[in-house]
Amino acid sequence: MSIRIKARGDRFEVDIRWKDAAGVKHRERVISRLSTKSAVRRWAEDRERYVVRHGKPQKPAPGTDDAAGSRVPTCAEFWPRFLEQYVHANRQKPSEVRSKESIWRTHLQPAIGHKALDAVTTGDVQALKARLADRRPKTTNNILAVIATMLRQAVKWGVIAAMPCEVVGVKVPDREMDYYEPADYDAVVTAAAAISATTYLAVLLAGDAGLRAGEIRALRWRDVDLKRRQIRVQQAEWRGHVEAPKGWQSRLIPMTARLLAALSGHRHLRHERVLVHHDGEPLTEKVLRVLVERAIARAAVAESARPVHRLRHTFGTRLASLGATPKQIQVLMGHKHLSTTQRYMHLSPSSRDQAIRLLDGEGVGEASPTEKRKP
């Protein structure tokens, strides 16, 4: 197997050679529309893996004229196949499926739905990025990721010969997480305890265990081990759908003493879920948010657009400020990538003050420790 890339004016020619299982030699040469050699190299390596595994797609017989043959389908014609044979076939979570459907309907169909798959240009992608200028960088990148994945699948399935354009995401600026200082968090916990046992437990599951809102709502008593003081996070709820936690990763979380006491005192038989209404029905997303918002308002601390998530950030930040390692925080919070955890590896303002006070304790202006040890 070999890959050769040659510049042809403002384009690159990709020359892939390989042998099939029977030892027969094959060759495929393609003029790429990608603008950088590194992008062309990545595409060529993906293409090489595909043709070695599946073989080179056969050209349609003369005289045929169907969407899968001589005519390249438009993005709108290809989308149902992509949704069925890629998104659903790979059993993506309901939240992921709904997200992709919304992205297609709102952004991609109006922008590129009418264009043939191999006619989508880098200019089309850049124009879409310009229209999304008022969106958060992460939202923009999620939309662009759907375009890139759809086109890559079209290449792998032999619908088009090569990636027709370059899809490059926008830079996501580093930003500190919103969280509560220890005194403010303690005020929220105290306020929650005064409101109700359910509110108190909801706040602790987010702030003392780092559970996401959907994980709190989906938590079952079978996932709570009071003897071993552990919570196993195995599922989450999203708009009535029970699915795997974010990143498809279950995790085991030891309980703090007050979370253990709260769960022990909250034990009930009204439902398999831990947090339920008096009638036994599980809490909805809106109700959980309102419960936490009430505790925050009663504590008179800073409000948040995502109150449960702010408590989860507080959990991660507390761990970091108290000296937990990045790997420990990653495991406890269920992060798929360590780079996500790194955002928590900053000290809170109060902790930074304490660190500087260590310098005061060292004795500024005095002899160094080495000099003090000299006879």
Secondary structure, 3 states (H helix, E strand, C coil): CEEEEEEECCEEEEEEEEECCCCCEEEEEEEECCCCHHHHHHHHHHHHHHHHHHCCCCCCCCCCCCCCCCCCCEHHHHHHHHHHHHHHCCCCCHHHHHHHHHHHHHHHHHHHCCCEHHHCCHHHHHHHHHHCCCCCHHHHHHHHHHHHHHHHHHHHCCCCCCCCCCCCCCCCCCCCCCCCCHHHHHHHHHHHHHHCHHHHHHHHHHHCCCCCHHHHHHCEHHHEECCCCEEEECCEEECCEEECCHHHCCEEEECCHHHHHHHHHCCCCCCCECCECCCCCECCHHHHHHHHHHHHHHHCCCCCCCHHHHHHHHHHHHHHHCCCCHHHHHHHHCCCCHHHHHHHCCCCHHHHHHHHHHHHHHCCCCCCHHHHHCC
